Amino acid sequence: MTVKTRTWDIADHLGSDEQVALFLEAVFEDGDPAVIAAAIGDVARARGMSQVAKDAGLSRENLYRSLGEGGNPEFGTILKVIRAMGYDLTVVPHGVSAR
């Protein structure tokens, strides 16, 4: 018997605002800029990359390139994308939950 598998994709599991917020919160706690950019890209894919790009005023291709592996998005791009997805970036003292 052959076992069929498929690649696991986090974007398939980010259906609610709560799931997205928890995912991004965990990623930001890690602090690795490349992981943060990739995670924002995952959320954008879950929300629809074309629509997020449009809402952020960016091209879809540029968004894929910026948030994909090896991408190095400018901070302004990150802010535009986060806002386009319907989120705000909040800063709290270290060790204090934003909730």
N, C-alpha and C positions, 0 to 999 in steps of 0.2 A: 504494500500500500504506500502510495506517495503522499507525503505531507506537503500541503501547499501553504506557503507563508506569504506575507506581504510586509512591506516596510512600515514600521510604526511611525506615525507622524503626529506630533503634539497638536498641530492645527486641527486635527479631527476631533480633539477633545477639549476645545476651548469654545464651548457653545454659549456660556453665560458670562455676563459681566463679572460675576463673583469669581468664576474660574479664571478668567483673564487677570483680574486684579491679584488674586493669590499667586498665580504663575509669575507675573511681573514683579511682585513684591519679593518672592523668593530669588528671582534672578538678580534683582538689584542688591539684595543682601550679599550675594556671592561677590559682586563688585568687579567682575571681569568685563571690560568694555566690549570685547568681541562677543562674549556670551550675551550681554545685554542687547547689542545690536541684532544678533541672530534671533533672540527671543521676540524682539519687537517685530522682526520680519515674520516670525511664525504667527504672531497675532494678526498682522496685516494680511497674511495669506488666509487665515481663518475668517477674517472679516470681508475678504475680497480685495485682492491687491489693486485691481484697477480702480475700484471705488475709493480706496484709501489714498491712492496716488492722486486721483482727481481732487478729492477733498483737501489734500495737503498742498495742491498746486505743483505737483511734481509729475514727471513722466513715469509710467509703470516700469519701463526698462531701467531708468535711473534708480528707482526704489529697489528693484530686485538686486541691482549691482551694489548699491550702498549697504543693504541689509543682508546680503548673502555672504557666503564664506569668502574671507579675504577682503570684504568691504570695510571701509573706514569712513562712516558717515560723519558729516559735520554735526555739531551739537544742535545747530539750527534745524537741520533735517530731522533729527530725533524729536525735537519739540513739535515740529509741524505734524509729524506722523502720529505722535501720541495724541495731540489735540484732534487730528482728523479721525482717529479711532474713538473719540469721545471720552478721553481720559485727561486728567491733569497730573502734572508732576509735582509732588509735594515733598518738602524737606522737613524732617523732624530730627530732634537730637538723637544721636546714636543710642541704640538700645531701647528706644521708645517706639511703640507701635503707632502707626498713623490712624488706627481704627479706634 
